[in-house]
Each structure stands twice: as structure tokens, then as C-alpha cells.
Amino acid sequence: MSNSLRFRVRAPNGGQQVLDPMPSSNTIEQLQKVIINKLNLVNIKTGCIQIKFVFPPPQIISECAPSTTLSSLKLTSGNLIISILDKPPQAVILAQQKEKEELAKTQQNNSNSEEKKQNNDKNKDKNPSPPAIGTVVVKTIDSDNSCLFNAILFVAEEGTENKAKAMELREIIASIV
């Protein structure tokens, strides 16, 4: 007789759901199907969804054979698992391309109107505005339960990633807290 497992799952969009209890004898492929159904992921095949078990160190359980049982992975009830789309469906790709094109068009229109405004302002006022200072960078950090520490070190180390230092920082803070 197999134990019943219940998982919390983080969707690719960041939302969380609690999955219905399932036998620990279920396979990774069955877990992927349950996640796809629970999260209402349309036109997604099981091979397109990556599953991470996030307790440090993170483990990508979907890299195991699809027939691997959940009990063999030493998962326990209440664990948080993260679902990531490996290969987004074509509709998502097209929507993202359309958003990028619209954003580029909007930025171009804004820069054209900004140029006109600056030309008008130059004629009105001879005092130029101060130059902009700083740079904003968007960096995607792995969601491996150490993302806060990875992000802090990314900024502190001036743009370099160091997972070992992030784990060390996590351990130091955990020992204090």
C-alpha cells in the first residue's frame, strides 16, 4: 500500500495551487499530467513541463525517467514543487513577439514626441536638464529557494553569479535567524 502525497505547486506564472492527494506510487509523468490539469495549462504536453523540487539543493525531478515513482524520489507531503515551461507553446511565443513589437512601436513614438518636446524646451529655456545617472538591469534569477540570496549577491558582486557564495550567505543568515 502506498502513502498519499499532497504537494503545493508554483505555476509558471508565479501563482500557487495545492494538488489533490495522490499515491506515492504515481510516476513523474502522472504528476506532470495532474499539474497540467490543475493549472489549466492548455496545449501543453508532459514533456514540455519541467518540475523542480525546491528544498535546497534544488532537484529537477522531471529529468528522471517519466516512469520513475514519486516514492523513489524521497518526496514528502507538503513539499513545494515548481513547474516551468521548457518549451512554451507557439501561441505564447506569438503573443510575446506581438507584445515586443507593440512595446518597440510605443517606445519609438514616445522618443519621437520626446525629441519634439526637447527641441521646444531648448528654444524656451537655455538651461539643459542634468544627465541621467545609473542603469537599470533586469536579471532573471533561478527560483531555487535561494533566489533572494542569489539576487543580493548578484548586486553586491557587481553582476557576477556565485551559487556557492549564495548558499554560504543563506546558511549564515539561517544560523542567525
C-alpha positions in Angstrom: 0.0 0.0 0.0 1.4 3.4 -1.0 1.3 6.6 1.0 -0.7 9.5 -0.1 1.2 12.7 -1.1 -0.1 16.2 -1.3 2.0 19.0 -3.0 1.9 22.7 -3.3 2.8 23.7 -6.9 4.1 27.0 -8.2 2.8 27.7 -11.7 4.9 29.1 -14.4 3.2 32.5 -13.9 4.1 32.5 -10.2 0.7 31.5 -8.7 0.4 28.6 -6.3 -2.1 25.7 -6.1 -2.5 22.7 -3.8 -2.7 19.4 -5.7 -5.2 16.8 -4.6 -3.6 13.9 -2.7 -2.0 11.3 -4.9 -0.4 7.9 -4.2 3.4 7.9 -3.9 3.3 5.1 -6.4 2.4 7.7 -9.1 5.0 8.4 -11.7 6.6 11.7 -12.7 4.6 11.6 -15.9 1.3 11.2 -13.9 2.4 14.2 -11.7 3.1 16.3 -14.8 -0.4 15.4 -16.1 -2.0 16.4 -12.7 -0.1 19.7 -12.7 -1.2 20.5 -16.3 -4.8 19.8 -15.4 -4.8 21.6 -12.1 -3.1 24.7 -13.5 -5.3 24.7 -16.6 -2.3 24.7 -19.0 -3.8 24.5 -22.5 -1.9 22.7 -25.3 1.0 21.7 -23.0 2.4 18.2 -23.3 4.0 16.5 -20.3 7.5 16.7 -22.0 7.2 20.5 -22.1 6.9 21.0 -18.3 9.9 20.9 -16.1 9.3 20.1 -12.4 11.7 21.3 -9.7 11.7 20.1 -6.1 12.8 23.2 -4.4 14.2 22.2 -1.0 17.9 23.1 -1.1 19.6 21.9 -3.0 17.1 22.1 -5.8 16.5 19.0 -7.8 14.9 18.8 -11.3 12.8 15.7 -10.9 11.4 15.9 -14.4 14.9 14.9 -15.7 14.4 11.4 -14.3 12.6 8.8 -16.4 8.9 9.6 -16.8 8.2 6.2 -15.2 10.1 7.0 -12.0 7.8 6.8 -9.0 7.4 9.7 -6.6 8.3 7.5 -3.6 11.7 6.7 -5.1 12.5 10.5 -5.2 12.0 10.8 -1.4 9.3 13.5 -1.8 7.1 14.1 1.2 3.7 15.6 1.6 3.6 19.4 1.8 6.7 19.9 -0.4 6.6 22.9 -2.8 7.4 22.0 -6.4 7.9 24.4 -9.2 6.6 23.9 -12.7 8.4 25.6 -15.5 7.6 25.5 -19.2 10.6 24.2 -21.1 9.1 24.8 -24.5 6.4 27.4 -24.5 3.5 26.7 -26.9 3.5 28.5 -30.2 0.6 30.8 -29.1 2.6 32.0 -26.2 5.6 32.7 -28.4 3.5 34.7 -30.9 1.9 36.7 -28.1 5.3 37.6 -26.7 6.5 38.7 -30.1 3.5 40.8 -30.6 4.0 42.4 -27.2 7.6 43.2 -28.0 6.6 44.8 -31.3 4.0 46.9 -29.7 6.4 48.0 -27.0 9.0 48.9 -29.6 6.4 50.9 -31.5 5.3 52.7 -28.3 8.9 53.5 -27.4 9.6 54.8 -30.9 6.5 57.0 -30.7 7.5 58.2 -27.2 11.0 59.0 -28.3 9.8 61.0 -31.3 7.4 63.0 -29.2 10.2 63.5 -26.6 12.5 64.8 -29.3 9.9 67.4 -30.3 9.4 68.4 -26.7 13.1 68.7 -26.1 13.5 70.8 -29.2 10.7 73.1 -27.9 12.2 73.2 -24.4 15.6 74.1 -25.8 14.1 77.1 -27.5 12.3 78.2 -24.4 15.0 77.5 -21.7 18.7 77.6 -22.2 19.3 75.5 -19.0 19.7 71.8 -20.1 18.5 69.1 -17.8 21.1 67.2 -15.8 22.3 63.9 -17.4 20.7 60.7 -16.2 22.6 58.7 -13.7 22.6 54.9 -13.3 21.5 51.9 -15.2 18.6 49.6 -14.6 19.1 45.9 -15.4 16.5 43.2 -15.3 18.1 39.8 -14.4 16.2 36.6 -14.1 17.3 34.6 -11.0 16.6 30.9 -10.7 13.7 30.1 -8.3 15.6 27.6 -6.2 14.6 28.8 -2.7 17.8 30.8 -2.6 16.7 33.4 -5.1 16.9 36.3 -2.6 20.4 35.4 -1.7 21.4 35.0 -5.3 19.9 38.4 -6.1 21.6 40.1 -3.2 25.0 38.7 -4.2 24.4 39.5 -7.9 24.1 43.2 -6.9 26.9 43.1 -4.3 29.3 41.3 -6.6 28.6 43.8 -9.4 26.9 41.4 -11.9 28.5 38.1 -11.2 26.7 35.0 -10.1 28.1 32.7 -7.5 25.8 29.9 -6.3 28.4 28.7 -3.7 28.5 32.2 -2.0 24.7 32.4 -2.1 24.4 29.1 -0.3 27.0 30.3 2.2 25.1 33.6 2.8 21.8 31.6 3.2 23.5 29.3 5.8 24.9 32.3 7.7 21.5 34.1 7.8 19.7 30.9 8.7 22.0 30.3 11.7 21.3 33.8 13.0 17.6 33.7 12.5 
